Amino acid sequence: MIDIKTLDAILKFRDERDWEKFHNSKDLAVALSIEASELLELFLWKENENFNKSKFEDELADVMMYAILLANKNNIDLNSIILSKLEKNKQKYPVEKAKGRSDKYDEL
């Protein structure tokens, strides 16, 4: 999922600033949530697809970097957990019940 060169660049950026000491799981999760809120704020009081794409890209990059740092901190393989979660979701949302619907799995 994440290219090793990208991961190395993120870690290098962090390490050059001596920020790893601040990157415990709790604070990375908090930072991830804050950045996700900043991403969400771009849509506040706007139509669905009416947003500043450049700002969107910057905020999405921040969200992704914190998620990557959090996974790295906990030795989690993002590809594995995503594929595992997709398998769980296939069980919750079988195509024959969920196709074209936005209902939660317990309401299908």
Contact map, one row per residue, 1 for C-alpha under 8 A:
111000000000000000000000000000000000000000000000000000000000000000000000000001100000000000000000000000000000
111101100000000000000000000000000000000000000000000000000000000000000000000000000000000000000000000000000000
111111100000000000000000000000000000000000000000000000000000000000000000000000000000000000000000000000000000
011111110000000000000000000000000000000000000000000000000000000000000000000000000000000000000000000000000000
001111111000000000000000000000000000000000000000000000000000000000000000000000000000000000000000000000000000
011111111100000000000000000000000000000000000000000000000000000000000000000000000000000000000000000000000000
011111111110000000000000000000000000000000000000000000000000000000010000000000000000000000000000000000000000
000111111111000000000000000000000000000000000000000000000000000000000000000000000000000000000000000000000000
000011111111100000000000000000000000000000000000000000000000000000000000000000000000000000000000000000000000
000001111111110000000000000000000000000000000000000000000000000010000000000000000000000000000000000000000000
000000111111111000000000000000000000000000000000000000000000000000001000000000000000000000000000000000000000
000000011111111100000000000000000000000000000000000000000000000000000000000000000000000000000000000000000000
000000001111111110000000000000000000000000000000000000000000000000000000000000000000000000000000000000000000
000000000111111111110000000000000000000000000000000000000000000000000000000000000000000000000000000000000000
000000000011111111110000000000000000000000000000000000000000000000000000000000000000000000000000000000000000
000000000001111111100000000000000000000000000000000000000000000000000000000000000000000000000000000000000000
000000000000111111100000000000000000000000000000000000000000000000000000000000000000000000000000000000000000
000000000000011111111000000000000000000000000000000000000000000000000000000000000000000000000000000000000000
000000000000011111111110000000000000000000000000000000000000000000000000000000000000000000000000000000000000
000000000000011001111111000000000000000000000000000000000000000000000000000000000000000000000000000000000000
000000000000000001111111000000000000000000000000000000000000000000000000000000000000000000000000000000000000
000000000000000000111111001000000000000000000000000000000000000000000000000000000000000000000000000000000000
000000000000000000111111101100000000000000000000000000000000000000000000100000000000000000000000000000000000
000000000000000000011111111100000000000000000000000000000000000000000000100000000000000000000000000000000000
000000000000000000000011111110000000000000000000000000000000000000000100110000000000000000000000000000000000
000000000000000000000001111111000000000000000000000000000000000000000000000000000000000000000000000000000000
000000000000000000000111111111100000000000000000000000000000000000000000000000000000000000000000000000000000
000000000000000000000011111111110000000000000000000000000000000001101100000000000000000000000000000000000000
000000000000000000000000111111111000000000000000000000000000000001100100000000000000000000000000000000000000
000000000000000000000000011111111100000000000000000000000000000000000000000000000000000000000000000000000000
000000000000000000000000001111111110000000000000000000000000000001000000000000000000000000000000000000000000
000000000000000000000000000111111111000000000000000000000000011001100000000000000000000000000000000000000000
000000000000000000000000000011111111100000000000000000000000001000000000000000000000000000000000000000000000
000000000000000000000000000001111111110000000000000000000000000000000000000000000000000000000000000000000000
000000000000000000000000000000111111111000000000000000000011011000000000000000000000000000000000000000000000
000000000000000000000000000000011111111100000000000000000011001000000000000000000000000000000000000000000000
000000000000000000000000000000001111111110000000000000000000000000000000000000000000000000000000000000000000
000000000000000000000000000000000111111111000000000000000010000000000000000000000000000000000000000000000000
000000000000000000000000000000000011111111100000000000010011000000000000000000000000000000000000000000000000
000000000000000000000000000000000001111111110000000000000000000000000000000000000000000000000000000000000000
000000000000000000000000000000000000111111110000000000000000000000000000000000000000000000000000000000000000
000000000000000000000000000000000000011111110000001100110000000000000000000000000000000000000000000000000000
000000000000000000000000000000000000001111111111011000000000000000000000000000000000000000000000000000000000
000000000000000000000000000000000000000111111100000000000000000000000000000000000000000000000000000000000000
000000000000000000000000000000000000000000111110000000000000000000000000000000000000000000000000000000000000
000000000000000000000000000000000000000000111111111000000000000000000000000000000000000000000000000000000000
000000000000000000000000000000000000000000101111110000000000000000000000000000000000000000000000000000000000
000000000000000000000000000000000000000000100111110000000000000000000000000000000000000000000000000000000000
000000000000000000000000000000000000000000000111111000000000000000000000000000000000000000000000000000000000
000000000000000000000000000000000000000000100111111100000000000000000000000000000000000000000000000000000000
000000000000000000000000000000000000000001100100111110010000000000000000000000000000000000000000000000000000
000000000000000000000000000000000000000001000000011111110000000000000000000000000000000000000000000000000000
000000000000000000000000000000000000000000000000001111111000000000000000000000000000000000000000000000000000
000000000000000000000000000000000000000000000000000111111100000000000000000000000000000000000000000000000000
000000000000000000000000000000000000000001000000000111111110000000000000000000000000000000000000000000000000
000000000000000000000000000000000000001001000000001111111111000000000000000000000000000000000000000000000000
000000000000000000000000000000000000000000000000000011111111100000000000000000000000000000000000000000000000
000000000000000000000000000000000000000000000000000001111111110000000000000000000000000000000000000000000000
000000000000000000000000000000000011011000000000000000111111111000000000000000000000000000000000000000000000
000000000000000000000000000000000011001000000000000000011111111100000000000000000000000000000000000000000000
000000000000000000000000000000000000000000000000000000001111111110000000000000000000000000000000000000000000
000000000000000000000000000000010010000000000000000000000111111111000000000000000000000000000000000000000000
000000000000000000000000000000011011000000000000000000000011111111100000000000000000000000000000000000000000
000000000000000000000000000000000000000000000000000000000001111111110000000000000000000000000000000000000000
000000000100000000000000000000000000000000000000000000000000111111111000000000000000000000000000000000000000
000000000000000000000000000110110000000000000000000000000000011111111100000000000000000000000000000000000000
000000000000000000000000000110010000000000000000000000000000001111111110000000000000000000000000000000000000
000000100000000000000000000000000000000000000000000000000000000111111111000001000000000000000000000000000000
000000000010000000000000000100000000000000000000000000000000000011111111100000000000000000000000000000000000
000000000000000000000000100110000000000000000000000000000000000001111111110000000000000000000000000000000000
000000000000000000000000000000000000000000000000000000000000000000111111111111000000000000000000000000000000
000000000000000000000000000000000000000000000000000000000000000000011111111110000000000000000000000000000000
000000000000000000000011100000000000000000000000000000000000000000001111111100000000000000000000000000000000
000000000000000000000000100000000000000000000000000000000000000000000111111100000000000000000000000000000000
000000000000000000000000000000000000000000000000000000000000000000000011111110000000000000000000000000000000
000000000000000000000000000000000000000000000000000000000000000000000011111111001000000000000000000000000000
000000000000000000000000000000000000000000000000000000000000000000000011001111111000000000000000000000000000
100000000000000000000000000000000000000000000000000000000000000000010010000111111100000000000000000000000000
100000000000000000000000000000000000000000000000000000000000000000000000000011111110000000000000000000000000
000000000000000000000000000000000000000000000000000000000000000000000000000011111111000000000000000000000000
000000000000000000000000000000000000000000000000000000000000000000000000000111111111100000000000000000000000
000000000000000000000000000000000000000000000000000000000000000000000000000001111111110000000000000000000000
000000000000000000000000000000000000000000000000000000000000000000000000000000111111111000000000000000000000
000000000000000000000000000000000000000000000000000000000000000000000000000000011111111100000000000000000000
000000000000000000000000000000000000000000000000000000000000000000000000000000001111111110000000000000000000
000000000000000000000000000000000000000000000000000000000000000000000000000000000111111111000000000000000000
000000000000000000000000000000000000000000000000000000000000000000000000000000000011111111100000000000000000
000000000000000000000000000000000000000000000000000000000000000000000000000000000001111111110000000000000000
000000000000000000000000000000000000000000000000000000000000000000000000000000000000111111111000000000000000
000000000000000000000000000000000000000000000000000000000000000000000000000000000000011111111110000000000000
000000000000000000000000000000000000000000000000000000000000000000000000000000000000001111111100000000000000
000000000000000000000000000000000000000000000000000000000000000000000000000000000000000111111100000000001000
000000000000000000000000000000000000000000000000000000000000000000000000000000000000000011111110110000001000
000000000000000000000000000000000000000000000000000000000000000000000000000000000000000001111111111000000000
000000000000000000000000000000000000000000000000000000000000000000000000000000000000000001001111111000000000
000000000000000000000000000000000000000000000000000000000000000000000000000000000000000000000111111000000000
000000000000000000000000000000000000000000000000000000000000000000000000000000000000000000001111111000000001
000000000000000000000000000000000000000000000000000000000000000000000000000000000000000000001111111111101001
000000000000000000000000000000000000000000000000000000000000000000000000000000000000000000000111111110000000
000000000000000000000000000000000000000000000000000000000000000000000000000000000000000000000000011111000000
000000000000000000000000000000000000000000000000000000000000000000000000000000000000000000000000011111100000
000000000000000000000000000000000000000000000000000000000000000000000000000000000000000000000000010111110000
000000000000000000000000000000000000000000000000000000000000000000000000000000000000000000000000010011111111
000000000000000000000000000000000000000000000000000000000000000000000000000000000000000000000000000001111111
000000000000000000000000000000000000000000000000000000000000000000000000000000000000000000011000010000111111
000000000000000000000000000000000000000000000000000000000000000000000000000000000000000000000000000000111111
000000000000000000000000000000000000000000000000000000000000000000000000000000000000000000000000000000111111
000000000000000000000000000000000000000000000000000000000000000000000000000000000000000000000000110000111111
